[in-house]
């Protein structure tokens, strides 16, 4: 006797197909779960490896420094031996190092497995100013105070009449910026001729020659033109012949000889 499949329910072939589909879905879910567990395991293993002693800070190397001491750079960086290399933030470390008086810029690089390199570019002194604590203070063209000096170095102009400079790392007083700007424009080869840039009580400037003469400079505007006029006259007559040289109108300098 034949069996009527319509009366007995679902076709066996459809039922088998549905079972196969569910099995495939189960296998796919299992593969996804296993893949996710594998990724989590690999990430955990990587995290543990990167935070293991095999990848911590063993050495801090400082390059490019001349005046900034290695011990000061390392101290300012706040890097610690044994600190995980992965936790070192180059930008944060560089900002810390740039706070040192001599450091103009800093670049920090991680060199795996355990070395951090700090490459610094130092500031250049442009002049010296009287220091509040006595003596002199080196200052760069931006007004950053760099380091104390007992006497003005022979290669730098001295600023006189300016507010006393504070401590290294601070900024020169705004009132002294005009004198600093003029000193920064003077060629180093002329320091032996023009030794002092003086700020007068009325806010104008005066250049004092090593031979004893003075240059009435006036305010710091048109500074390059005034310097060119002064140096042209000095080269023509000789520094020793200058009593008073007025370059407040740079197109028409007025010389009073000694």
C-alpha positions as CSV (number, residue, x, y, z in Angstrom):
1,X,0.0,0.0,0.0
2,X,1.4,3.5,-0.9
3,X,1.8,6.3,1.6
4,X,0.5,9.7,0.8
5,X,3.2,12.3,1.8
6,X,0.6,15.0,1.7
7,X,-1.3,13.4,4.6
8,X,1.8,12.6,6.6
9,X,3.2,16.2,6.9
10,X,6.4,17.9,5.4
11,X,8.2,16.4,2.5
12,X,11.3,14.5,3.8
13,X,13.5,16.3,1.3
14,X,12.4,19.7,2.5
15,X,12.9,18.6,6.1
16,X,16.4,17.3,5.4
17,X,17.2,20.6,3.6
18,X,16.1,22.6,6.6
19,X,18.1,20.5,9.0
20,X,21.2,21.0,6.7
21,X,20.7,24.8,6.6
22,X,20.4,24.9,10.4
23,X,23.6,22.8,10.8
24,X,25.4,25.2,8.4
25,X,24.2,28.2,10.4
26,X,25.4,26.6,13.6
27,X,28.8,25.9,12.1
28,X,29.1,29.5,10.9
29,X,28.2,30.8,14.3
30,X,30.8,28.5,15.8
31,X,33.5,29.7,13.4
32,X,32.6,33.3,14.2
33,X,32.8,32.6,17.9
34,X,36.2,30.8,17.5
35,X,37.5,33.7,15.3
36,X,36.5,36.3,17.9
37,X,38.1,34.3,20.7
38,X,41.2,34.0,18.6
39,X,41.4,37.7,18.1
40,X,40.8,38.4,21.8
41,X,43.5,35.9,22.7
42,X,46.0,37.4,20.2
43,X,45.3,41.0,21.4
44,X,45.7,39.8,25.0
45,X,48.9,38.1,24.1
46,X,50.2,41.2,22.3
47,X,49.3,43.5,25.2
48,X,51.1,41.2,27.7
49,X,54.1,41.0,25.4
50,X,54.3,44.8,24.8
51,X,54.0,45.3,28.6
52,X,56.6,42.7,29.4
53,X,60.3,43.5,30.3
54,X,61.3,42.6,26.7
55,X,59.7,45.8,25.5
56,X,60.2,48.4,28.2
57,X,62.5,51.5,28.3
58,X,66.0,50.4,28.8
59,X,67.9,53.4,27.5
60,X,67.2,57.1,26.8
61,X,69.6,58.6,24.3
62,X,70.0,62.4,23.9
63,X,71.4,63.9,20.7
64,X,72.0,67.5,19.4
65,X,72.6,69.0,22.8
66,X,75.6,71.3,23.5
67,X,74.5,73.4,26.4
68,X,71.6,71.4,27.7
69,X,72.9,68.6,30.0
70,X,71.9,65.1,29.2
71,X,70.8,64.6,32.9
72,X,68.5,67.6,32.6
73,X,66.9,66.5,29.3
74,X,66.2,63.0,30.7
75,X,64.8,64.5,33.9
76,X,62.6,66.8,32.0
77,X,61.3,64.0,29.8
78,X,60.0,62.1,32.9
79,X,60.9,58.8,31.2
80,X,61.5,55.9,33.5
81,X,63.6,52.8,33.1
82,X,61.2,49.8,32.9
83,X,58.3,51.9,31.6
84,X,56.5,50.1,28.7
85,X,57.7,51.4,25.3
86,X,54.1,51.3,24.1
87,X,53.1,53.9,26.8
88,X,55.7,56.4,25.7
89,X,53.9,59.4,24.0
90,X,56.5,61.1,21.8
91,X,54.6,64.4,21.6
92,X,54.1,64.7,25.3
93,X,57.7,63.9,26.0
94,X,58.9,66.5,23.4
95,X,56.7,69.2,25.0
96,X,58.3,68.5,28.4
97,X,61.8,68.8,27.0
98,X,61.0,72.0,25.2
99,X,60.5,73.7,28.6
100,X,64.2,73.6,29.2
101,X,65.8,77.1,28.7
102,X,68.2,76.0,25.9
103,X,65.9,73.8,24.0
104,X,64.2,75.3,21.0
105,X,62.7,72.1,19.6
106,X,62.7,68.4,20.4
107,X,61.9,65.3,18.5
108,X,61.3,62.0,20.3
109,X,61.5,58.6,18.6
110,X,60.9,55.1,19.9
111,X,63.5,52.6,18.7
112,X,62.3,49.1,19.5
113,X,62.7,47.1,21.6
114,X,63.9,49.4,24.4
115,X,65.5,52.7,23.3
116,X,64.0,56.2,23.2
117,X,65.9,58.9,21.3
118,X,65.5,62.6,22.2
119,X,66.9,64.8,19.5
120,X,67.1,68.5,20.5
121,X,67.8,71.7,18.6
122,X,69.2,74.4,20.9
123,X,68.5,78.1,20.9
124,X,71.2,80.5,19.9
125,X,72.1,83.5,22.1
126,X,71.5,86.8,20.4
127,X,72.6,89.2,23.2
128,X,73.3,89.5,26.9
129,X,71.2,91.5,29.4
130,X,71.8,92.6,33.0
131,X,70.5,90.0,35.4
132,X,68.5,90.7,38.5
133,X,70.7,88.4,40.5
134,X,73.9,90.2,39.3
135,X,76.1,89.6,36.3
136,X,74.6,88.9,32.9
137,X,72.0,86.7,31.3
138,X,72.2,85.2,27.8
139,X,69.1,85.8,25.8
140,X,68.0,84.5,22.4
141,X,66.3,86.4,19.6
142,X,62.8,85.5,20.9
143,X,63.6,86.9,24.4
144,X,64.0,83.5,26.1
145,X,66.5,83.7,28.9
146,X,69.1,80.9,28.4
147,X,71.8,81.0,31.1
148,X,73.7,83.3,33.4
149,X,77.1,84.7,32.4
150,X,79.7,86.5,34.6
151,X,80.7,88.9,31.8
152,X,79.3,89.6,28.3
153,X,80.8,87.2,25.8
154,X,83.0,89.0,23.2
155,X,80.7,87.7,20.3
156,X,77.5,89.2,21.7
157,X,76.1,92.7,22.1
158,X,75.2,93.8,25.6
159,X,71.9,95.4,26.4
160,X,72.0,98.3,28.8
161,X,69.3,100.2,30.5
162,X,66.8,97.4,30.1
163,X,64.8,95.9,33.0
164,X,66.9,93.3,34.9
165,X,66.5,89.8,33.5
166,X,65.0,87.1,35.7
167,X,66.1,83.4,35.7
168,X,66.8,81.0,32.9
169,X,63.7,79.8,31.1
170,X,61.8,83.1,31.6
171,X,61.2,85.8,29.0
172,X,63.0,89.1,28.7
173,X,60.8,92.0,29.8
174,X,58.7,93.5,27.0
175,X,60.4,96.9,27.5
176,X,63.7,95.4,26.4
177,X,62.4,93.8,23.2
178,X,63.2,96.8,21.0
179,X,66.9,96.8,22.1
180,X,67.0,93.0,21.7
181,X,65.6,93.3,18.1
182,X,68.3,95.8,17.1
183,X,71.0,93.6,18.7
184,X,69.7,90.6,16.9
185,X,70.0,92.4,13.5
186,X,73.7,93.4,14.1
187,X,76.1,91.2,12.3
188,X,78.3,89.2,14.6
189,X,81.3,90.5,12.7
190,X,80.5,94.0,14.0
191,X,80.3,93.2,17.7
192,X,83.9,94.4,18.1
193,X,82.8,97.8,16.8
194,X,79.4,98.2,18.4
195,X,79.4,96.7,21.9
196,X,76.3,98.0,23.5
197,X,72.6,98.6,22.6
198,X,71.3,101.0,25.3
199,X,67.7,101.7,26.1
200,X,67.4,105.4,27.2
201,X,64.9,106.7,29.8
202,X,62.7,108.2,27.0
203,X,62.4,104.8,25.3
204,X,64.7,105.5,22.4
205,X,67.9,103.5,21.6
206,X,71.6,104.4,21.5
207,X,74.4,102.3,20.1
208,X,77.7,102.6,21.9
209,X,80.9,102.0,20.1
210,X,83.9,100.3,21.6
211,X,86.0,103.3,20.4
212,X,83.9,105.6,22.6
213,X,81.5,107.2,20.1
214,X,77.7,106.8,20.1
215,X,75.0,106.3,17.5
216,X,71.7,108.0,18.1
217,X,69.3,105.4,16.9
218,X,65.9,106.7,18.1
219,X,63.0,104.2,18.2
220,X,63.4,100.7,16.8
221,X,61.4,101.3,13.7
222,X,63.3,101.0,10.4
223,X,66.0,99.3,12.3
224,X,67.6,97.6,9.4
225,X,67.9,100.9,7.4
226,X,69.3,102.7,10.4
227,X,71.9,100.0,11.0
228,X,72.9,100.0,7.4
229,X,73.3,103.8,7.5
230,X,75.4,103.7,10.7
231,X,77.7,100.9,9.5
232,X,78.2,102.6,6.2
233,X,79.4,105.8,7.8
234,X,81.5,104.0,10.4
235,X,83.2,102.0,7.5
236,X,83.8,105.2,5.6
237,X,85.3,107.4,8.4
238,X,86.5,104.7,10.9
239,X,85.0,104.0,14.3
240,X,87.6,106.1,16.1
241,X,86.5,109.2,14.2
242,X,82.9,108.9,15.3
243,X,81.9,111.2,18.2
244,X,78.1,111.2,17.7
245,X,76.4,109.7,14.7
246,X,72.7,110.4,14.3
247,X,70.8,107.9,12.1
248,X,67.3,108.7,13.3
249,X,66.6,109.7,9.7
250,X,68.6,106.9,8.0
251,X,68.5,108.6,4.6
252,X,70.3,111.6,6.0
253,X,72.8,110.5,8.8
254,X,74.5,113.3,10.6
255,X,78.1,112.8,11.9
256,X,79.9,114.8,14.6
257,X,83.6,113.8,14.6
258,X,85.6,113.4,17.6
